Amino acid sequence: MSSNGDKPAIILLGHGSRMPKAGRSMECVAVKLCEHHGYNLVKVCYMENAEPSFVQALDECVGSGATNIVVIPYFLHNGIHLNEDIPEMVRDRADRHPNIKITLGPYLGFDDKLVSLVHQRIREVHP
């Protein structure tokens, strides 16, 4: 079973920070995915310095009955986590859960919508 008919469970995977509440904006995105796009199961997790971990989030999805899980790296810039660490973590979990489809989606990276957002932020301080 997926989380909502044909909709997969979603895991948003951020870097993590020692600063409390640093992931709050990613948590807000998770809530909006449910409210506006009909996902029933969206988990937020972190690579390091915060919890839950990727393993914890994935195990929660599996424990909730999800059989189709999409992992979205919540990163703007490419680097070692995206090229090595995250694919390895996803492969490891996929090997441990052979009956679960676990798909690694693309990271956030560049999008024209970011240009508009940065422009908006500039206008907020320099109208």
N, C-alpha and C positions, 0 to 999 in steps of 0.2 A: 504494500500500500504506500502511496506517496502521501504527502501531507494534505493535499486538497485535490482529489481526482487525479488529473495529470500534472499537477504542480509539484515540483520537488521540494524537499526540505532544503533550506538555504543556510549556509554557514558563512558569515562575514568574518574574515580572518585579518585582524589588525596586528601591528607590531607589538604594542604594549608599552606601558610606561610605569615608572615607579610613582608617578604623581597620581593620587587618588582622583577618580572621575575623569581621567584624561580621555577615556573612550566614550564619553557621553554622546558626542555627536554621531558616532557610529551606531550606538544604541538607538538613537532617534531615527536613523535611517532604517534600522531593522523594524521598528514600530510602524513606520510609514509604508514599508513594503507589505506588511500585513494589512494595514488599514486601506491602502489605495490600490493594491495589486493582487489581493486575495491569497497571499501566502499564509498558511496556518502555522507553519513552523519555521521560524527564522532565529538562528542562534548567533551570538556574537562571541568571539574568542580571540585569544592573543598568542603571539609567538613567544613572548617572554615578558617578565616583570609585572604580569597581571594575570588574573584568572577570570573566567575559566580558560584552560588550555584548549588547543585544537582537539586533543584526544578526548577531553571531557565533553566538549560540545558535540563531537561526532558520536560518542557513546550515548549521549542524551537523545540525539536524533534517532539512533538505532533503537534505543530503549522505548522511544515513543512510537515505534512501528514503521519508521521511514525506510523505504527500500530504494529510494532515489534521492541522492543528496548532491547538491551543487555547492562547491566551495569557491567563494569569490574573495581573492586577496584584496584587502582594503588598503592598497598602496598606490601612491602616485608615481613613484620612481622605481625603475628596474634596478635589481641588485642581486646579491647572493641569496637572500631569502627567496626571491621569486624564481631564480634560475636553478637553485639547488635544494635549499632546505624545504620549501613548501612542496615541490613535486615529490621529494623523498618521503615526507610525512604522509602525503595522500596515497602514494604507492604502498607504504607500510600498512596503513589502515585498510586499504582495498584488499591487500593480501590477507589480513586478519578477518575480513568480512566479505568472503567471496560471493555471497548472495545479495550483497548491497551494491547498487551502482553508485559509485562516487566519481563525480566529474569535477575536474579543476577548471574553473572558468578563467577568463582573462582578468588581469589586475586593472584598476581604474585608469591609470596612465593618463595620456592626453586625450582630451575631448574638446570640441569647440565650445561646449557648454561651460567648461572651465574658464575660457577666455571671457565669456560674459560675466561669470561670477567674480573673477579678478577685477574686471572693469567696474562692477558694482561696488566691490570693496574699496577701490580707489575713489569712486564718487562719494562714498560715505565719509571720507576724510578730506576730500578735495572736490567739493561740488563745483 
